[in-house]
Amino acid sequence: MGRLEGKAAIVTGGGRGIGRGISLVLAGEGADIAILDLDLENANRTAAEIGGLGRRAIVVRTDVSDPSSAESGVAAAIEALGRVDILVNNAGVAGANVAASKLTLDDWDACYRVNLRAIWTMSSALIPHFKANGGGKIVNISSIAGRVGGVGLAHYGASKAGAISVTQSLAAELGPSNINVNAVCPGLLWTDMWRGLEAAVGGDAAPEAVEQRRFFETYLRSNCPLRREQFPEDIGHAVAFLVSEQARNITGQALNVDGGIRMN
Ligand SMILES: NC(=O)c1ccc[n+]([C@@H]2O[C@H](COP(=O)([O-])OP(=O)(O)OC[C@H]3O[C@@H](n4cnc5c(N)ncnc54)[C@H](O)[C@@H]3O)[C@@H](O)[C@H]2O)c1
């Protein structure tokens, strides 16, 4: 018997990458899953995989950066699954990897809207339901880029640092309502997010793309004590623990899953 038998979870951006890994691990622990994503093709594929694990999965096309879309996505998930016990705010965008002086307002706003503001709008939409049910769990996917800024990270890093801060504020506010709120900070995972950065510099075959992969590997070799990249299921296992009964007294925390790159 899994740790999440009888529970239902919303995973934003659950169609691919880290969100897919989280969805599959939570389903493996017994949870039904609502994938709220912009990309229906990947979301439906992941939902079929969850079905193969014997769990229910539904897909709701949702743009988490749009508060009314977030609200109707939450309502559709509650309606379809009967209840929701867990919210994983995973959907995120990287924006262009450029110096702060070259950033566009669009890049800045996209990181703010998707990576930070959506945590608040999605949580706000679900909190009344959690309170009516006597509690709930929220996990926000931040990043080690939220722990310390760096070149090319002004917009992304700020949104991810904000994700840790809003986690703490929500945890303080919602603890008395038996709602645990925590964050997970992934390290380096070679997902489409990184591949998207490649596309922005000219596609897979471009020297810049090769450079990107080389940077990824070199960074891990020289900065990661465990000397290996992380995988979506690593993040999924951390989330599964934080939303389980074993973590009932953990709230307001941000857990790095990064092979030891950041030790704060
Ligand atoms: N890949 C990494 O190395 C890494 C490291 C640290 C943190 N993260 C964070 O982990 C999360 C997932 O990253 P990933 O690498 O799997 O990215 P990804 O680009 O592979 O997947 C992101 C998912 O979010 C969805 N999405 C994007 N914008 C959305 C929106 N407005 N509304 C609904 N869905 C939306 C996409 O359709 C996609 O399914 C993000 O928050 C990211 O910032 C990633």
The ligand as a Tripos MOL2 file, in Angstrom:
@<TRIPOS>MOLECULE
LIG
   44    48     1     0     0
SMALL
NO_CHARGES

@<TRIPOS>ATOM
      1 N1         15.4400   21.5320  -15.2380 N.am      1 LIG1
      2 C1         16.1440   22.0240  -14.2450 C.2       1 LIG1
      3 O1         17.3890   21.9080  -14.2070 O.2       1 LIG1
      4 C2         15.4700   22.7580  -13.1080 C.ar      1 LIG1
      5 C3         16.2600   23.1380  -12.0070 C.ar      1 LIG1
      6 C4         15.6680   23.7970  -10.9430 C.ar      1 LIG1
      7 C5         14.3010   24.0660  -10.9630 C.ar      1 LIG1
      8 N2         13.5460   23.7050  -12.0490 N.ar      1 LIG1
      9 C6         12.1120   24.0180  -11.9920 C.3       1 LIG1
     10 O2         11.3480   22.8210  -12.0820 O.3       1 LIG1
     11 C7         10.0830   23.0860  -12.7280 C.3       1 LIG1
     12 C8          9.9110   22.1650  -13.9140 C.3       1 LIG1
     13 O3         11.0220   22.3490  -14.7930 O.3       1 LIG1
     14 P1         11.3060   21.4050  -16.0500 P.3       1 LIG1
     15 O4         12.7680   21.3870  -16.2280 O.co2     1 LIG1
     16 O5         10.5430   20.1440  -15.9340 O.co2     1 LIG1
     17 O6         10.6830   22.3290  -17.2120 O.3       1 LIG1
     18 P2          9.9770   21.9520  -18.5860 P.3       1 LIG1
     19 O7         10.0650   23.1780  -19.4320 O.co2     1 LIG1
     20 O8         10.5120   20.6780  -19.1440 O.co2     1 LIG1
     21 O9          8.4400   21.6910  -18.1640 O.3       1 LIG1
     22 C9          7.6400   22.7400  -17.7090 C.3       1 LIG1
     23 C10         6.1820   22.3150  -17.7730 C.3       1 LIG1
     24 O10         5.3940   23.4300  -17.3300 O.3       1 LIG1
     25 C11         4.3810   23.7160  -18.2930 C.3       1 LIG1
     26 N3          4.0760   25.1590  -18.2650 N.ar      1 LIG1
     27 C12         4.9000   26.1750  -18.5850 C.ar      1 LIG1
     28 N4          4.2430   27.3390  -18.4630 N.ar      1 LIG1
     29 C13         2.9900   27.0400  -18.0450 C.ar      1 LIG1
     30 C14         1.8420   27.8100  -17.7480 C.ar      1 LIG1
     31 N5          1.8430   29.1550  -17.8750 N.pl3     1 LIG1
     32 N6          0.7120   27.1780  -17.3380 N.ar      1 LIG1
     33 C15         0.6850   25.8300  -17.2300 C.ar      1 LIG1
     34 N7          1.7330   25.0390  -17.5110 N.ar      1 LIG1
     35 C16         2.8850   25.6480  -17.9180 C.ar      1 LIG1
     36 C17         4.9850   23.2820  -19.6160 C.3       1 LIG1
     37 O11         3.9700   23.0430  -20.6010 O.3       1 LIG1
     38 C18         5.7160   21.9950  -19.1960 C.3       1 LIG1
     39 O12         4.8260   20.8850  -19.1870 O.3       1 LIG1
     40 C19        10.1200   24.5620  -13.0940 C.3       1 LIG1
     41 O13         9.4760   25.3240  -12.0990 O.3       1 LIG1
     42 C20        11.6090   24.8740  -13.1150 C.3       1 LIG1
     43 O14        11.8690   26.2390  -12.9270 O.3       1 LIG1
     44 C21        14.1090   23.0580  -13.1090 C.ar      1 LIG1
@<TRIPOS>BOND
     1     1     2 1
     2     2     3 2
     3     2     4 1
     4     4     5 ar
     5     4    44 ar
     6     5     6 ar
     7     6     7 ar
     8     7     8 ar
     9     8     9 1
    10     8    44 ar
    11     9    10 1
    12     9    42 1
    13    10    11 1
    14    11    12 1
    15    11    40 1
    16    12    13 1
    17    13    14 1
    18    14    15 2
    19    14    16 1
    20    14    17 1
    21    17    18 1
    22    18    19 2
    23    18    20 1
    24    18    21 1
    25    21    22 1
    26    22    23 1
    27    23    24 1
    28    23    38 1
    29    24    25 1
    30    25    26 1
    31    25    36 1
    32    26    27 ar
    33    26    35 ar
    34    27    28 ar
    35    28    29 ar
    36    29    30 ar
    37    29    35 ar
    38    30    31 1
    39    30    32 ar
    40    32    33 ar
    41    33    34 ar
    42    34    35 ar
    43    36    37 1
    44    36    38 1
    45    38    39 1
    46    40    41 1
    47    40    42 1
    48    42    43 1
@<TRIPOS>SUBSTRUCTURE
     1 LIG1         1 GROUP 0 **** ****
